[in-house]
Amino acid sequence: MADISKPPVVRVEHLSKYFGQGAARVNALIDINMDVYPGQVVGLMGPSGSGKTTLLHCIACILEPSSGRITLDGEVVYDEHWLKSDLRRLRLDKIGFIFQYPNLLPFLDGSDNVALVLDLAGYSSAAARGRAVELLDYLEVGHRKHAFPRQLSGGEAQRVAIARALANKPRIILADEPTAPLDSARARIVMNLLRQIAVDQSAAIIVVTHDEMILDQFDHIFRLRDGRLEGEVAASELSRSKLPSVGTVVVTPKISNVTAGVEAGSTHGTE
């Protein structure tokens, strides 16, 4: 479970991002404040164009904010400007990414797709591949380590992609619509995996999603609209069928057994 007695792994303070100047200026994010704690899985929800992916990219140190402050794993990385000269290294050391599609390299097998992250981080070939096999076994696709992406089912490919995100043992995992290509049963299995990973690694996981069927898998839900975070509502006030037009939603965490596999294919679809 989330440990809010410890400092947040991700802290965003008064973060704003705009594009353009003058009459053409678009305010994508306006005075965003949020904390994500060790072992916590939070959702970012909101209509298209509300700023979800922009916020995720700022936290990922891919997109430079216009103002504010970002602290990752106890280190201030942005305070009105980047404080780290090598953002690539920062991402390799601290952040894991899970995308809407697996985006596996078609000419590499499962273990090599995972090991590539560690190769780039400077690990020896043996250490990188050992870690890759360890992760694939953890996610119950170790038997597919020599399979190429075209030989994997949709669920298997998603697990290999999750293993790749975990390769560098990140404290921060950012997922952009990771369940969008999956049916509801497999989406819940992926979310169960993420919840277990958050606990096992004391990681903070932020998930951009439109999927209202997985709300009970989050510790908090931050709802964005027009670049702003909206208010807070208790889980008891949530409709089972529709999320209210409000902001941070506190729900009861559920950490499920993750021994079930994601074995079948998927349909595809990004924000």
C-alpha positions, 0 to 999 in steps of 0.5 A: 500500500502507499506509504504517505508517511514518507516523502513523495516520489513525485512532487509537482508544485505550481507547474504551468506550461503554455505554448505560443505567445501573445494572442496565439498563446495556449495555456496547456497546464495552469498551476498544477500541484500534486504528490505521488507517494511510494507504492501509490498508483494514481490516475490522470483523467479528463477529456481530450485536450485537458493536459494529461499527456502534457503533464506526463511529459513534463514529469518525464522530463521530455517537455520543459514546463514554463514555470513551477517546480518538479521533484523526482525521488527526492531531487529537484530537477526543475525549478523555473529551469532544468537543474540537470544537464543530462536529462537522458541520464535522468530518465534512464536512472529514475523513470520507466515508460509504458506506452499505449502500444508495446512498441517493441523493436521487431528485429529483437526477441523478448529478452533483447527488447528488455535488455536494450534499456540496460545496454543504453545505461551502460550495463554489461551484456551478461548483466543486462540479459540476466536482468531481462530474463529475471523480469520476464519470469516475474511477469510470467512470460519468461517462456517467451524470451526468445520469441520475436514481437510478431510471435507474441500475443497482444497480452504477452507483448504488453508484458514484455513492454512492462518488463522493459519499463522496469529494467532500470528499477525505476522509482517512477513509472509513467503509463500513457493509456496502457490498457486502451488496446486491451479488453476489460478483463486483460486491462484489469490484469495489467492494472493488478500487475502495476499495483503489485509492482508499485508495492514490490518496488516502492514505486510511484506509478502515474497512469493516463487513462480514459477507462472508467472500468479500472477506477477501483485500481487507483489510490487517487484519481486526478481529473484535469480540465482545461489545464487545471486540476479540479476538486476532490470527491470521496470514493463513496460518492462515485457512480459505478458508471460515470466519474463525476466532473471533479478532480482528485478522487480517493478510492480504496486500494485493492492489491490483487494476486497477479498470478493470472496471465495476459495471454490473448491478443488485443485490439489497438488504438493514442490520445 
